[in-house]
Amino acid sequence: MISAFDDLHQILSYMATALTIGLALLIGRGPERACGLIVAAETFVDIVVMSQFDPSIRWWAVQIKAGLVLSAYAAAVWRWPDRWLIVMTALQGCALLLHLSTWLDSTIMMRSNGLLLNSIGWLMMILLVSATIGKAIQRHDARRRLLRRRSY
């Protein structure tokens, strides 16, 4: 019974990630879709590719993946300099620093570091969903205003 609760947070995390990616790809525009694709690629690498690595090189693979994801967000910011995207990039930079902190100080507990990384991930998901829905509402309101002007 207790072991089922141990996996519940991962199940909820994967479900939230899938919903976020779907929402970003369906109703988002360029920056939201780009972030949705980045999240999808990162999730795919985490689930499929990372499990295949030997534990001795998995740590390095995680560091490289985090750096590549940061580069992808930075490229998206270069293309679309939205505030929310800059915050996403900053959060990914914090995640990369948390990953690298275990290399600098081996006394850092993996559980506390994992909890912080999980919190950053949830913040990024909430930010992407908020930006996607907010931009869709703005587009809808702009269309409504345009239709009102035409009717006068």
ABEGO torsion letter per residue (X at the ends): XAAAAAAAAAAAAAAAAAAAAAAAAAABBAAAAAAAAAAAAAAAAAAAAAAABBAAAAAAAAAAAAAAAAAAAAAAAAABBBAAAAAAAAAAAAAAAAAAAAAABAABBAAAAAAAAAAAAAAAAAAAAAAAAAAAAAAAAAAAAAAAAAAX
